[in-house]
Amino acid sequence: MQLKRLQYYFKAYTRFLNQEEAEERLYIWESQAVFQEYWNLDSPDWTKMYDNALQNTTNRRLWKRESFEPKRIMLLFLSMEPEYVIQAFRDLLNEGKSVDSRMDRFVFYCDELLAMYKDRHPHSIENNHYHANDYDMISLYLSFCYPLDYAPYNLERFTSLLKRLGVGNLPKANDPIRFFKVVNTIYKLMQKEEELMSANRRRIEKQKKCFQGESLLLVHDFICFVTDPKYVNQNLLKLYVGK
């Protein structure tokens, strides 16, 4: 990536962080705080724990929107095969193994669970567990569990970011491993931007429900900013004219 471009976007993002619009995605930090409070692999009531860990007071679009309901499906799986689901999550969150193999293994578990469910409910219309292909939900579990190691993944947004940063070798398919490496690199560089980090801390501290620790959600938010013309073009223009 081109460092000068990245630093220029850092300046535009810093300007953005001092505006009210910058609070629009703070619901993700709230969801991370809730997850950190409730998540417990050794919970005696896994269904209740999982349900409580994925909650938000204002916005549930991370796990429920049109044609995307991974939480609802996982709750169905828990009602059917709780031990199998628990094992799937234990494997996914086991940092002793490579993350790419863990993510693919988790998809395999979900495929098996969906097949079991359809076999036991032959008239059900459920035909998707929403954890395959894009890795979005799987990366969310990882991000919420390990705030300084992972960030929410989206291939389209990742590709758009790389284009903005002048990277020529764009991913032709899902590549969450490369994404996590890029995110960690950006965060290390971001930490050197004192004004940016201070602006973000002020934003987060105003919302007591938000996760207050260090988190790669900041890079996720930065990526959302950079890849959304509505925000980035406006702030780049302000930066250029000095307003």
C-alpha positions in Angstrom: 0.0 0.0 0.0 1.1 3.6 -0.6 2.0 5.1 2.8 1.4 8.7 1.6 -2.2 7.8 0.5 -2.8 6.1 3.8 -1.6 9.1 5.8 -3.8 11.4 3.7 -6.8 9.3 4.5 -5.8 9.3 8.1 -6.1 13.1 8.1 -9.5 13.0 6.4 -10.7 10.4 8.9 -9.5 12.4 11.8 -11.5 15.3 10.6 -14.5 13.0 10.2 -14.1 11.7 13.8 -14.8 15.2 15.2 -18.2 15.3 13.5 -21.6 13.9 14.7 -21.7 11.6 11.8 -18.8 9.6 13.2 -21.1 8.2 15.9 -23.3 6.3 13.4 -21.3 3.1 13.7 -20.7 3.2 17.4 -23.4 0.5 17.8 -20.7 -2.0 16.7 -18.6 -1.0 19.8 -21.7 -1.5 21.9 -22.2 -4.9 20.5 -18.6 -5.8 21.2 -19.0 -4.6 24.8 -22.1 -6.8 25.2 -20.3 -9.8 23.7 -17.3 -9.3 26.0 -19.7 -9.2 29.0 -21.7 -12.3 28.2 -19.5 -14.6 26.1 -18.5 -17.7 28.1 -17.5 -21.0 26.4 -18.1 -22.8 29.6 -21.6 -21.5 30.2 -24.1 -24.0 31.6 -26.8 -22.5 29.4 -25.3 -22.0 26.0 -28.5 -20.9 24.3 -29.1 -18.1 26.7 -25.4 -17.1 26.7 -25.3 -17.0 22.9 -28.5 -15.0 22.7 -27.4 -12.5 25.4 -23.9 -12.1 23.8 -25.4 -10.9 20.5 -27.6 -8.0 21.6 -27.8 -4.3 20.9 -30.1 -1.6 22.2 -30.3 0.3 18.8 -29.2 -1.8 15.9 -29.1 -5.6 15.2 -28.1 -5.5 11.6 -24.8 -7.2 12.4 -26.7 -10.5 12.7 -30.2 -9.7 11.4 -31.1 -8.0 8.2 -32.9 -8.9 5.0 -31.8 -12.3 3.7 -29.2 -12.5 6.5 -30.1 -14.2 9.9 -27.1 -16.1 11.2 -28.1 -15.6 14.8 -31.6 -17.1 14.4 -30.2 -20.1 12.6 -27.5 -20.7 15.2 -30.2 -20.7 17.9 -32.0 -23.3 15.9 -28.9 -25.4 15.8 -28.4 -25.0 19.5 -31.9 -26.2 20.2 -31.1 -29.3 18.1 -27.4 -30.2 18.7 -25.9 -28.0 21.5 -22.8 -30.0 22.0 -21.9 -30.0 18.3 -22.4 -26.2 18.2 -20.2 -25.7 21.3 -17.5 -27.8 19.8 -17.7 -25.7 16.6 -17.1 -22.5 18.6 -14.3 -24.1 20.7 -12.5 -25.0 17.5 -13.1 -21.6 15.9 -11.8 -19.7 18.9 -8.8 -21.9 19.5 -5.8 -19.6 18.8 -3.4 -22.5 18.8 -4.5 -23.3 15.3 -4.3 -21.3 12.1 -7.2 -19.0 11.6 -7.9 -20.0 8.0 -8.3 -23.6 8.9 -10.5 -22.7 11.9 -12.8 -20.6 9.7 -13.1 -23.3 7.1 -13.7 -25.9 9.8 -16.5 -23.7 11.3 -18.2 -23.6 7.9 -18.0 -27.4 7.7 -19.6 -27.6 11.1 -22.4 -25.3 10.0 -22.9 -27.3 6.8 -23.3 -30.5 8.8 -25.7 -28.8 11.3 -27.8 -27.5 8.4 -27.9 -31.0 6.9 -29.0 -32.4 10.2 -31.7 -29.8 10.6 -33.1 -30.3 7.1 -33.1 -34.1 7.7 -35.1 -33.7 10.9 -37.3 -31.0 9.5 -37.9 -32.1 5.8 -40.6 -29.5 5.3 -38.6 -26.6 6.6 -37.7 -23.8 4.2 -34.3 -23.2 5.9 -31.5 -23.7 3.3 -28.8 -21.3 4.5 -26.8 -21.0 7.7 -25.3 -17.6 6.7 -21.8 -18.5 7.8 -20.3 -19.7 4.5 -18.9 -18.0 1.4 -18.3 -14.5 2.8 -17.0 -15.2 6.3 -18.7 -12.0 7.5 -20.3 -13.5 10.6 -17.4 -15.8 11.4 -15.1 -12.8 11.4 -17.5 -11.0 13.7 -17.3 -13.8 16.3 -13.5 -13.6 16.1 -13.5 -9.8 16.3 -15.7 -9.6 19.3 -13.8 -12.3 21.1 -10.3 -11.0 20.3 -10.6 -7.2 19.8 -6.9 -6.6 19.0 -6.4 -9.5 16.6 -9.4 -9.4 14.2 -11.8 -7.1 12.5 -15.1 -7.7 10.7 -14.3 -8.9 7.2 -16.1 -8.0 3.9 -14.5 -8.9 0.6 -16.0 -6.0 -1.4 -15.1 -3.4 1.2 -11.6 -4.9 1.5 -11.0 -4.8 -2.3 -12.3 -1.2 -2.4 -9.8 -0.2 0.4 -6.9 -1.7 -1.5 -7.8 0.2 -4.6 -8.0 3.4 -2.7 -4.5 2.7 -1.2 -3.0 2.1 -4.6 -2.5 -1.6 -4.2 -2.3 -3.4 -7.6 -2.5 -7.0 -6.5 -6.2 -7.2 -5.6 -7.8 -10.4 -4.2 -9.7 -12.4 -6.8 -11.6 -14.4 -4.1 -12.1 -14.3 -0.4 -8.9 -13.8 1.5 -9.6 -13.1 5.2 -6.0 -14.0 6.2 -4.6 -11.2 4.0 -7.3 -8.9 5.3 -6.4 -9.5 9.0 -2.7 -8.8 8.2 -3.6 -5.6 6.4 -5.8 -4.5 9.3 -3.1 -5.1 11.9 -0.6 -3.2 9.8 -3.0 -0.2 9.4 -3.6 -0.2 13.2 0.1 -0.1 14.0 0.5 2.9 11.7 -2.7 4.5 13.0 -1.5 4.3 16.6 1.2 6.8 15.6 -1.5 9.4 14.7 -2.0 11.0 18.1 -4.8 13.4 16.9 -6.7 10.5 15.3 -6.4 8.3 18.3 -7.4 11.1 20.7 -10.5 12.0 18.6 -11.6 8.3 18.6 -11.1 8.1 22.4 -13.3 11.1 22.9 -16.0 9.6 20.6 -16.0 6.3 22.4 -15.8 7.7 25.9 -19.0 9.7 25.3 -20.9 6.5 24.8 -20.6 4.5 28.1 -22.2 1.4 26.5 -19.4 1.1 24.0 -16.4 -1.2 24.4 -13.7 1.0 26.0 -10.6 -1.0 25.3 -8.3 -1.0 22.3 -10.0 -2.6 19.4 -9.5 -3.2 15.7 -13.0 -2.0 15.2 -11.3 1.4 14.8 -9.7 0.1 11.6 -13.0 -1.4 10.5 -14.6 2.0 10.9 -11.8 3.6 9.0 -12.3 1.2 6.2 -16.0 1.9 6.1 -15.1 5.6 5.9 -12.5 5.2 3.1 -14.8 3.1 1.0 -17.9 5.2 1.3 -17.7 8.1 -1.1 -20.4 10.0 0.8 -18.0 10.5 3.7 -14.5 10.3 2.3 -14.9 12.6 -0.7 -16.6 15.3 1.5 -13.8 15.2 4.1 -11.0 15.0 1.5 -12.4 18.2 0.0 -12.6 19.9 3.3 -9.0 18.9 4.0 -7.9 20.2 0.6 -9.6 23.6 1.0 -8.6 23.9 4.6 -12.1 24.1 6.2 
